């Protein structure tokens, strides 16, 4: 139900908007295998969620999918439960919990629902709990911290609205990617041409890595950069 619903007006602090349109065909499949660091470099933007780290226990686990955003009152997860009910397979639930760490917003019961629905994972600017259950890597989760203390379920909260998570502005439908380095969020409007830039970057990086591994780093490239800045090398 959207803000324009003909039904009774929303109570203060509550809003539920529809989910964003699906990302372009092939988008998630491509970026699922691309390193988050390379995507971040090629985006030319500040996309890294600062201070959030993986808690899913498997270094090779990859998070990738469109953002379903939730803004909650710190320590309250009522609207995250509603977002779980709305979420489609592959969606990544992104929670703006204001970095509050005294109450966990997401735990093992919600993880079980996410796994059953085939969700892409969670990115939580707040705390989670039940770490043993996340440790198999089946549902990737990034969070600011963890605590055994449980949440409230009083509201208010908003779903599919612009949020801030890890210092990054995020709107519904943005592309969320996470790997061992952390979570990044690429604005949907910045996706045009990004896959091509990532492909070229990976080719260049493979060549550089081959040289470095053979003990032949490209000294000329570094010296050229320094000379361009007036350094007499």
C-alpha positions as CSV (number, residue, x, y, z in Angstrom):
1,X,0.0,0.0,0.0
2,X,1.5,3.3,-1.0
3,X,1.3,6.8,0.5
4,X,-1.4,7.6,-2.2
5,X,-3.7,4.9,-1.0
6,X,-7.4,6.0,-0.8
7,X,-7.6,4.3,2.6
8,X,-7.1,6.0,6.0
9,X,-4.0,8.2,6.2
10,X,-0.8,6.7,7.5
11,X,0.0,7.2,11.2
12,X,2.9,9.4,11.9
13,X,6.2,7.7,11.2
14,X,4.8,4.9,9.1
15,X,5.0,4.4,5.3
16,X,5.0,1.4,3.0
17,X,5.8,1.9,-0.6
18,X,5.8,-0.7,-3.4
19,X,9.0,-2.5,-4.2
20,X,11.2,-1.0,-7.0
21,X,11.2,-2.4,-10.5
22,X,13.5,-5.3,-11.2
23,X,17.1,-4.6,-12.2
24,X,18.0,-5.1,-15.9
25,X,18.3,-8.7,-17.2
26,X,21.7,-10.2,-16.4
27,X,22.7,-7.4,-14.1
28,X,22.7,-9.4,-10.8
29,X,24.3,-12.4,-12.5
30,X,27.2,-10.3,-13.8
31,X,27.9,-8.4,-10.6
32,X,27.6,-11.5,-8.4
33,X,30.9,-12.7,-9.7
34,X,32.6,-9.3,-9.8
35,X,34.8,-8.2,-6.8
36,X,33.2,-5.5,-4.8
37,X,36.5,-3.6,-4.8
38,X,36.6,-3.5,-8.6
39,X,33.0,-2.4,-8.9
40,X,33.7,0.4,-6.4
41,X,36.7,1.6,-8.3
42,X,34.9,1.5,-11.6
43,X,31.8,3.3,-10.3
44,X,33.8,6.4,-9.6
45,X,31.6,7.0,-6.6
46,X,31.8,6.6,-2.9
47,X,29.8,3.4,-2.6
48,X,31.2,1.5,0.4
49,X,29.1,1.1,3.5
50,X,31.5,2.2,6.2
51,X,31.7,0.3,9.5
52,X,29.6,-2.7,8.4
53,X,31.2,-6.1,8.3
54,X,30.2,-9.6,7.3
55,X,28.8,-11.9,10.0
56,X,27.9,-14.9,7.8
57,X,31.1,-16.8,8.5
58,X,32.0,-17.9,5.0
59,X,34.6,-15.8,3.2
60,X,33.5,-16.8,-0.3
61,X,29.8,-16.0,0.3
62,X,28.6,-13.2,-2.0
63,X,25.7,-10.9,-1.6
64,X,24.2,-9.3,-4.7
65,X,20.7,-7.9,-5.4
66,X,18.4,-5.0,-5.5
67,X,17.8,-3.0,-2.3
68,X,14.6,-3.2,-0.4
69,X,15.0,-0.4,2.1
70,X,13.7,-0.1,5.6
71,X,14.1,2.8,8.1
72,X,13.3,1.8,11.7
73,X,13.3,3.4,15.1
74,X,16.6,2.3,16.7
75,X,16.2,-1.1,18.3
76,X,12.7,-1.8,16.8
77,X,12.3,-4.4,14.0
78,X,8.5,-4.4,13.4
79,X,8.8,-3.0,9.9
80,X,11.7,-5.3,9.0
81,X,9.2,-8.2,9.6
82,X,6.8,-6.5,7.2
83,X,9.6,-6.0,4.7
84,X,10.4,-9.7,4.9
85,X,6.8,-10.5,4.0
86,X,7.0,-8.1,0.9
87,X,10.5,-9.2,-0.3
88,X,10.9,-11.0,-3.5
89,X,13.5,-13.7,-4.2
90,X,16.9,-12.1,-4.6
91,X,16.0,-8.9,-2.8
92,X,18.6,-7.5,-0.3
93,X,16.9,-6.0,2.8
94,X,18.8,-2.8,3.7
95,X,18.1,-1.5,7.2
96,X,18.7,2.0,8.4
97,X,18.9,1.4,12.1
98,X,20.9,4.5,12.9
99,X,23.9,2.4,14.0
100,X,22.2,1.5,17.3
101,X,23.9,-1.5,18.9
102,X,22.0,-2.0,22.1
103,X,19.2,-4.2,20.5
104,X,19.5,-6.7,17.7
105,X,17.3,-5.9,14.7
106,X,17.7,-9.2,12.8
107,X,18.2,-12.7,14.1
108,X,17.9,-16.4,13.4
109,X,14.1,-16.5,12.9
110,X,14.2,-13.8,10.3
111,X,17.2,-15.5,8.7
112,X,15.1,-18.7,8.3
113,X,12.4,-16.7,6.5
114,X,14.9,-15.1,4.2
115,X,16.5,-18.5,3.4
116,X,13.1,-20.0,2.6
117,X,12.2,-17.1,0.3
118,X,15.6,-17.1,-1.5
119,X,16.5,-13.5,-0.5
120,X,19.8,-12.0,-1.4
121,X,20.7,-11.2,2.2
122,X,20.7,-8.3,4.7
123,X,22.7,-5.1,5.2
124,X,22.0,-3.7,8.6
125,X,23.2,-0.4,10.1
126,X,22.7,-1.7,13.6
127,X,23.1,-5.0,15.5
128,X,22.2,-8.6,14.7
129,X,22.2,-11.7,16.9
130,X,22.2,-15.6,16.6
131,X,25.6,-15.6,15.0
132,X,25.9,-19.4,15.0
133,X,22.9,-19.6,12.7
134,X,24.4,-17.1,10.2
135,X,27.8,-18.9,10.2
136,X,26.9,-21.3,7.4
137,X,27.0,-18.5,4.8
138,X,23.6,-19.4,3.3
139,X,22.2,-15.9,4.0
140,X,24.8,-13.2,3.7
141,X,24.5,-10.5,6.3
142,X,26.5,-7.3,6.9
143,X,26.0,-5.4,10.1
144,X,27.6,-2.8,12.4
145,X,27.7,-5.2,15.4
146,X,26.0,-7.8,17.4
147,X,24.3,-8.3,20.7
148,X,22.2,-10.9,22.5
149,X,19.6,-8.3,23.5
150,X,16.4,-8.6,21.4
151,X,14.4,-5.9,19.6
152,X,11.2,-4.1,20.3
153,X,8.2,-4.4,18.0
154,X,6.4,-1.1,18.5
155,X,7.3,0.8,15.4
156,X,7.2,3.2,13.7
157,X,9.1,2.7,10.5
158,X,9.1,3.1,6.7
159,X,9.6,0.6,3.8
160,X,11.0,1.4,0.4
161,X,12.0,5.0,1.2
162,X,15.5,6.6,0.8
163,X,17.7,5.6,3.7
164,X,21.3,6.0,4.9
165,X,23.3,2.8,5.7
166,X,26.9,2.9,6.5
167,X,27.1,6.5,5.5
168,X,25.8,5.8,2.0
169,X,22.5,7.3,0.6
170,X,20.4,4.4,-0.7
171,X,17.1,4.3,-2.6
172,X,15.0,1.3,-3.3
173,X,16.2,-0.7,-6.3
174,X,19.9,0.3,-6.0
175,X,22.3,-2.6,-6.5
176,X,23.8,-4.0,-3.3
177,X,27.0,-6.1,-3.5
178,X,28.9,-7.6,-0.7
179,X,32.0,-9.9,-0.4
180,X,34.8,-10.4,2.1
181,X,35.9,-6.8,1.7
182,X,32.5,-5.4,2.8
183,X,29.2,-4.1,1.3
184,X,28.8,-1.5,-1.4
185,X,25.7,0.1,-2.9
186,X,25.7,1.3,-6.5
187,X,23.0,3.7,-7.5
188,X,20.7,2.3,-10.1
189,X,21.2,5.3,-12.3
190,X,25.0,4.6,-12.2
191,X,24.8,1.1,-13.7
192,X,24.8,2.2,-17.3
193,X,28.2,1.1,-18.8
194,X,29.5,-0.1,-15.5
195,X,29.7,-3.8,-16.5
196,X,31.9,-2.9,-19.5
197,X,34.2,-0.8,-17.3
198,X,34.5,-3.7,-14.8
199,X,35.3,-6.2,-17.5
200,X,38.1,-3.9,-18.9
201,X,39.4,-3.3,-15.3
202,X,39.6,-7.0,-14.6
203,X,41.6,-7.6,-17.8
204,X,44.1,-4.9,-16.9
205,X,44.3,-6.2,-13.3
206,X,45.0,-9.7,-14.5
207,X,47.9,-8.5,-16.6
208,X,49.4,-6.4,-13.7
209,X,49.0,-9.4,-11.3
210,X,50.8,-11.6,-13.7
211,X,53.7,-9.2,-13.9
212,X,53.8,-8.7,-10.1
213,X,53.7,-12.4,-9.4
214,X,56.7,-12.8,-11.8
215,X,58.7,-10.2,-9.9
216,X,58.4,-7.7,-12.7
217,X,56.2,-4.8,-11.3
218,X,55.6,-2.0,-13.8
219,X,58.0,0.6,-12.3
220,X,57.6,2.8,-15.4
221,X,53.8,3.2,-14.7
222,X,54.4,4.4,-11.2
223,X,57.3,6.7,-12.1
224,X,55.2,8.3,-14.9
225,X,52.5,9.1,-12.4
226,X,55.0,10.7,-10.1
227,X,56.7,12.7,-12.8
228,X,53.3,14.0,-13.9
229,X,53.1,15.5,-10.4
230,X,56.5,17.1,-10.6
231,X,58.4,14.4,-8.6
232,X,62.0,14.1,-10.0
233,X,62.3,10.4,-10.3
